[in-house]
Amino acid sequence: MRYCSRRRWLLFLLLAGFGAMNTVAFFHAWRFTHFANEPGLHSPNPEQLSPSQKLWLLLTGIRNPKPQNGPKPSFPVETVTIPSPNGPLEAWYARPDSGRARGTVALFHGYTSSKSHLTHEAGYFRHLGYNVLLVDQAGNGNSAGFRTTVGYREADDVAAAYHWLNDSISNSSGSPLHRRGAGGEAPREGGKVILYGISMGAVAIMRAEAELGVQPTANILECPYGNMRQTAYNRFASMHVPGFPMADLLVFWGGVQNGFWAYGLNAEHYASQIHTPTLLLWGTADPRVTRAETDAIFAHLAGPKARHDFPGVGHEPYWHRYATDWEQQTRAFLSR
């Protein structure tokens, strides 16, 4: 009788522990994929935290206010609104200073970011003679909503921006961009469409091409993660905390809460369906995107491709430390 009672208590404790882990994972997944409508800063990156701060983060979840835009670029921009299945997207559109544009570069930011963080990159593309379109993805900046799916539904935003540009090209009349209320009007200039994305933005571009029929002229992808499951494990690794089973529970509940199968968010798989010429950029000290993930993505890319690694750089804009190298790589790739 005593043996049976102990077994029941052990089973109860196991079920209670499993339930507690799921409750914590559900809470963390919600905080990770839903921005708060409050001012303040996002929680620091895990690798920047002390042991006590990491413990507090594990217990309470991240602080995740909706990302806001900083100042507008130093070059003149037109604020436009692009319709998306996720709600209206705000974007900045600008032309180069001289001559007819060689095409348009559409820029997509990473997780907990906004279009204002891409003004340096956009400025360089303008210098090369391209129009630029800087997009706030859904839930970020001045775009609608408070939710992020770290690349899955953001692919719809990429497709929306791509079709907005394509519609403007097909209806091109050579006339200037006219203001039309807050929304503006699509640019009336033809040319190539190049997609540039960082981290989440890069994965969103890849899914848009693999599953949503987007066919740009070229891609420039910075540090796309291999798949959502590995990304969750990488975050735990950056805190020096075992990932199993919490990382898997986070991925599962994050997908359930947002209506998609998060285990299927896989850039390595998307790469095999991408025939667009692609430049893949990666930092060798990136704690969130491993070399193995980057190698797999590059190996699976089905079209013309090029790759460049930046030594000693983490999950950050590469031009911060290697401005000349970053410019040379992008210029050389686009000149082809």
N, C-alpha and C positions, 0 to 999 in steps of 0.2 A: 504493500500500500504506500509506504514511504517513497519507494522508488518511482511509482507512478506519479505521486505528487511532485517530486522533484522534476520529472520530465515535463509535467504541465507548467511548472513555474519557469523552466528553461525555455519552453516553447513560447510562453507569454512574454518573457524578456526579449526573445529574439524578434517576435512580432512587434513589440513595442519599440525596440531599437530601429527596426526597419521602417516603421511608421514615422518615427521621429526624423530619420534621415530624409525620408520623402517630403516631410513637412518643411524641413530646412531647405532642401533642394528646390521645392516649389517656390518658396519665398525668395531665394537668391535668383532663380530664373526670372521671376517677375521683375525684380529690381534691375536685373541686367538688361532686360528687353523693353522696359517701360521707363520713360523719362518722367521725372517729377516736375510739376509746374511750380517751380520755386527757384529763387536766385541762389547763387553760390557756385562753388567749384566741384567738379567731379572728384571722387576719391582718387588719391595718387595711384600710380602704377604699382602692382604688387612687388616688383623688384626694388622699389624705392622705400618700402616700409620696414620698420623695425619688427622684431619678433612679437612684441606686445601689440603693435598695430595690426599685424597680420592676424593674430588671434581675434582681436576686436572685429576686424573685417569679416572673418569667418562666422562670427556670432551674429553680427548685425546686418551684414550685406553692404553693398557699395552705396555710396551717395551718388545719385545719378540725375542731376538737374538737366533739363533740356538744353542742349548746346546752343549757344548764342553766337551771332556774327560779330566780328570786330569791325573796324573801320573799312570803308570801301577802298578799292585800289586807288593808287595815285593816277592811273590812267582812266579816261572817261568810260563809264559803263551805262548800259540801259537795263533797268530792272524789268524783267518779264515774268509772266506766270505761265507755267506749262501744265496742262491737265494730265493727271496720272491716276491709275486705279487706286492709289493710296491717298488721293487728295491732291489739291493744287500744290505745285512745287514753285518756289521762288528761285530765280536764276539771274545772274548778271551776264549780259552779252556785250562784247566789245570787239571793235575792228582794229586791225593794225594801223599804224600811223601813216603809212605811205603805200600807194599802189593798190592794185587789186589783190584780194586775199588769195592765198594758195589753197585755202580750204578752211575748215573749222575744227578746232580741238575742243571737245566736251570733257570737262573735268569733274571727277566724282571723288569726294572725300572719304575718310575712314570713319571708324566707330567713334562716337562722341566727339564729332568735329562739325565743321560747317564750311561753306564755300569760301569764307574769308581767309581760311587757312591755306588756300591754293592760289593766292594772288601773286606770289613770287613765280610759281611755275607758269601761271597764265601770262604774266608779263614777259617771260622769256619766249613763249610760243608766239606772242604778238610780235616780239622782236624778230622772229624768224619769218613773219609775214602771214600769220594765221589769225582768223577770227577766233575768239574764245567764248565758251559758254560755261560758266561756273555754276554748278547746281547744288542747291540744298536738297539732300535726299529726305524722304518722308520722315517726319518726326524731329528733324534737325533744323537749326537756324530758323528761318522764317517760313518754312514749308509746313503744311498741315500735319497735325497729329502729334502724338507723344510716344510712338512705338518704334522700335527698331528690331529687325530680324537678322542683323549682321550679314546681310548680303542676299537673302532669299527674296523677300518682297521688294528690296531695293533694285533688283533686276528689272522690275516693272518701271521704276523711275528711269533707269538707263534706257529702256525701250521707248518710254514716252519722250525723253529728250531727243533720242535718235530720230524718231518719227517726226517730231516737231521740226528738227533741222531738215530732214528729207523733204517734208512738205514744202518748206520754204525754198528749197533748191528746185523742186519740180515746178513751183509757181513763180520762179524767179523772173523778175521784170527789170532788174538792174536799178530799181528805185531804192532810195535809202530806207533805213529802218524808221518807220513812223511810230510815234507814241500813240497808244490807244488806251487811254485811262491807265489804271495801275498795271494792267496785264501786258501792254505793249503788243507788238506784232512780230511775227517771225522774221528773221533777217532775209532780205531779198537778194541774196548773193549765192551763186553756185559754188561748187568746189567739193573737195574731198571731206569726209567726216572721219576724224581720228578720235578714239576714245582713250582717255587717260584716267587711271584709277589707282588709289592707294588703299592697300589692305582690304577692308570691307568693300570699298568702291571697286577695287580690282576684281574681287570675287563676283560682285554684282554684274560687272561687265561680262565676265566669263559665262555666267548662267544666262544672261540675256542673249548671248550669241548661241549657246548650246541648246537652249530650250525655248527661246522666244522669237527666233527668226531674225535677230539683229545682225546686219552684215556691214560693218564699217570698212573703211579703207585700210586701217591699221589700228593696232593696240599698243599702248605703253602701260605696262602693269608693274606696280611697285609692291613688293612683299605680300602677294596674295597667300592666304593660308591654305593648306592642303585640304582639310575637311573640318567640319565643326567639332567632331569628337576629339580629334587631335588638338585642336585649338583649346578646348576645355582642359585637356590634360596638360598642355603647355602652360596654362595659367596657374595650375596647381604646382607644377614643377618650378615656376618662377618664384613661388612662395616657399619652396622646399617642403611641400606637404604632399603626401601620397594622394594620387588622383582617384583611385578606385575605392568605393563605387560612386563617390559623389559627382565626379565629372560626368559619368554616364547618366546619372539621375538629372543633373542640370540640363544636359542636352535633351533628354526625353521630355522633361516638363517644359522646357523652353519651346520645344516644337508644339506640344499639346496646347499650351497657352496661346500660341500664335497661329494655330491652324495649319501646320505643315510638318512633314517628316524631317526633323533636323538632321538625322543621320544621313539623309540623302543630299545635304548641302556639301558638295564635294568638288572642289576645283580641279582635282586630279582627273576626275571623270569628265568634267566639262572640257578640259584641255583637249581630250581626244576628239572632240567634235568641233574644234576651232581651227579653221583653215585660213583665217586672217593673218597676215604678217604681224608678228608680235615681238616686242622687246620686253624681256623679263628682267627686272632689277631686284637685287636682294642685298641685305647687309649681313656680313658674316658673324656679327655678334648679336643677332636678333634672337631674343629669348622667347618670342611668341610664334615665330615661323622658323622651323628647323631647316637645315640643309637638305635633309631627306625629303621633306615636303617640296622644297623648291626644285630639287633634282627631278622628282616625280612629275611635277607640273611641266617642267621644261621638256622632259622626255616624251610626254604625252601630247604636247602641242602638235597638231597635225599639219600646220602650214609652215611657211617660211618663218624662221625664228632667230632671235639673237638674245644673248644673255650677258649681263655684267654684274659682278659682285663688288661691293664696296667694303674694303677691309675694316674690321673693327667697329662697324656701325650697327646700332640696334634698330628697334622698331621706330624709326624717326625719318623725317625728310632727309634724303641723301645730300641734297644741295647744301645743307647746313655745314657739313664738313668737307664735302668734295664738290664745291660749286662748279669748278672748271670741268672736272671729270663728268659730272652729271650733264652739263650743257653739251659737252662733246659727244657723249653717248646718244642723247636724244637728237641732236642735230644730224649726226651721221646716219642714224636709223631713218629719220624722216627724209633725208636727202636721197635715200634709195627708192 
